[in-house]
């Protein structure tokens, strides 16, 4: 059974990267599925909605781009994953650059290279 993945990303800068990840989840050999659980509009209860969606996930993928360190929502979602003890990893969004970690990332959290083979391994727990 494929793992359920929640994707945390900077909506202002990295939405296209999330769309690429959704495309990869549709490959026949994908070990994961992504439900588009993005919260598109800020609302007073967005944190409750995000926490509920993170709880229903097996893995949280945090896409790290040029501005991720400034994205408050990504920092909050990662903190929720940590609090809920949901497996997560940081994925470098742009080849040739080092994606910036969210402010709530641990010093030991590595930003992993985004390739299809690597992604399958990471979702499977190879970290």
ZATORSE-257337 format. One record per residue (C-alpha): x negated, y, z negated; residue number from 0; residue in three letters. Coordinates in pm, 1 decimal. Example, Ala and Ser with C-alpha at 12.3 -4.5 7.8 and 13.67 -1.06 7.14 Angstrom:
% ZATORSE-257337
       xx       yy       zz   k   r
  -1230.0   -450.0   -780.0   0 ala
  -1367.0   -106.0   -714.0   1 ser
END
This chain:
% ZATORSE-257337
       xx       yy       zz   k   r
      0.0      0.0      0.0   0 unk
   -144.4    341.0     92.6   1 unk
   -239.6    579.1   -183.9   2 unk
    -25.7    888.2   -232.5   3 unk
   -235.3   1201.7   -194.8   4 unk
   -170.4   1554.7   -315.0   5 unk
   -372.5   1813.9   -123.8   6 unk
   -484.1   2130.7   -298.5   7 unk
   -608.8   2404.8    -67.3   8 unk
   -630.5   2780.3    -28.3   9 unk
   -304.5   2859.0    152.3  10 unk
   -433.4   3194.3    281.5  11 unk
   -748.2   3058.1    446.1  12 unk
   -741.0   2678.4    475.9  13 unk
   -388.1   2576.4    581.9  14 unk
   -522.1   2446.2    915.5  15 unk
   -757.8   2214.1    727.5  16 unk
   -463.9   2069.2    535.9  17 unk
   -288.4   2010.2    869.0  18 unk
   -598.5   1825.2    996.4  19 unk
   -592.5   1606.2    685.5  20 unk
   -224.5   1526.7    740.6  21 unk
   -314.1   1424.6   1096.6  22 unk
   -581.5   1187.9    970.4  23 unk
   -334.2   1033.6    724.8  24 unk
   -124.2    930.3   1026.0  25 unk
   -402.4    715.9   1175.0  26 unk
   -320.6    344.2   1182.5  27 unk
   -616.4    257.0    957.2  28 unk
   -543.3    528.1    699.8  29 unk
   -554.3    407.9    338.0  30 unk
   -351.5    708.1    222.9  31 unk
    -35.9    903.9    289.6  32 unk
     31.0   1269.8    239.7  33 unk
    371.9   1410.0    171.2  34 unk
    371.4   1777.3    258.5  35 unk
    426.6   1892.0    -97.1  36 unk
    283.0   2236.3    -44.9  37 unk
    465.4   2502.3   -238.5  38 unk
    506.4   2762.0     29.9  39 unk
    656.8   3042.6   -174.7  40 unk
    560.7   3161.7   -518.5  41 unk
    837.0   3111.1   -769.0  42 unk
    857.1   3125.4  -1147.1  43 unk
    857.9   2744.3  -1164.8  44 unk
    585.1   2667.0   -908.3  45 unk
    353.2   2531.0  -1176.9  46 unk
    617.4   2284.3  -1295.9  47 unk
    679.5   2173.7   -936.8  48 unk
    307.0   2134.3   -870.3  49 unk
    249.2   1934.9  -1189.4  50 unk
    538.2   1701.4  -1101.9  51 unk
    396.2   1642.1   -753.2  52 unk
     46.8   1584.5   -888.5  53 unk
    182.5   1332.0  -1141.2  54 unk
    346.4   1138.4   -854.8  55 unk
     13.7   1116.1   -671.3  56 unk
   -264.1    860.7   -693.1  57 unk
   -536.6   1100.6   -579.1  58 unk
   -575.6   1477.4   -547.7  59 unk
   -792.9   1601.2   -262.5  60 unk
   -920.5   1955.0   -311.1  61 unk
  -1024.8   2111.1     19.0  62 unk
  -1315.5   2347.5    -44.9  63 unk
  -1354.6   2639.2    193.8  64 unk
  -1518.8   2979.9    194.0  65 unk
  -1274.8   3133.6    -56.1  66 unk
  -1173.0   2840.0   -274.9  67 unk
  -1354.4   2989.6   -571.9  68 unk
  -1112.2   3285.2   -551.5  69 unk
   -793.3   3077.9   -510.1  70 unk
   -613.3   3084.2   -845.1  71 unk
   -354.9   2827.1   -735.7  72 unk
   -620.4   2573.1   -640.3  73 unk
   -792.2   2621.7   -976.2  74 unk
   -462.9   2564.3  -1157.8  75 unk
   -375.6   2253.6   -951.8  76 unk
   -719.8   2102.6  -1017.6  77 unk
   -683.7   2173.7  -1388.3  78 unk
   -345.1   1997.1  -1381.3  79 unk
   -498.9   1692.6  -1213.2  80 unk
   -767.5   1685.7  -1483.1  81 unk
   -509.4   1720.9  -1762.8  82 unk
   -290.3   1446.4  -1611.6  83 unk
   -598.1   1225.5  -1558.3  84 unk
   -523.6   1192.5  -1186.1  85 unk
   -821.0   1087.2   -976.5  86 unk
   -951.8   1372.3   -760.4  87 unk
  -1239.9   1473.9   -540.2  88 unk
  -1362.8   1788.3   -366.4  89 unk
  -1384.4   1778.3     12.8  90 unk
  -1600.0   2017.8    214.0  91 unk
  -1368.4   2192.8    457.5  92 unk
  -1619.3   2325.8    707.2  93 unk
  -1903.3   2138.1    871.7  94 unk
  -2233.3   2322.1    839.6  95 unk
  -2122.6   2523.6    536.1  96 unk
  -2094.4   2435.0    171.4  97 unk
  -1737.9   2476.4     50.8  98 unk
  -1700.8   2672.6   -269.1  99 unk
  -1571.2   2485.8   -572.6 100 unk
  -1259.7   2597.1   -758.9 101 unk
  -1336.8   2771.8  -1085.3 102 unk
  -1195.9   2478.1  -1284.1 103 unk
  -1424.0   2221.6  -1118.9 104 unk
  -1668.1   2048.4  -1347.7 105 unk
  -2038.9   2110.1  -1299.1 106 unk
  -2073.5   1740.8  -1213.6 107 unk
  -1806.1   1751.2   -940.2 108 unk
  -1967.6   1699.2   -603.1 109 unk
  -1833.5   1851.0   -280.5 110 unk
  -1821.9   1561.2    -32.4 111 unk
  -1876.9   1572.0    342.3 112 unk
  -1557.5   1537.5    544.9 113 unk
  -1583.4   1253.1    793.6 114 unk
  -1314.8    995.2    862.7 115 unk
  -1522.6    705.0    729.5 116 unk
  -1628.2    901.5    422.5 117 unk
  -1270.5   1011.9    355.9 118 unk
  -1145.8    653.3    358.0 119 unk
  -1417.9    556.2    109.8 120 unk
  -1347.4    853.3   -116.9 121 unk
   -974.4    784.1   -129.9 122 unk
  -1063.2    425.1   -217.3 123 unk
  -1261.0    545.1   -518.9 124 unk
  -1619.3    543.9   -386.5 125 unk
  -1764.8    836.5   -578.6 126 unk
END
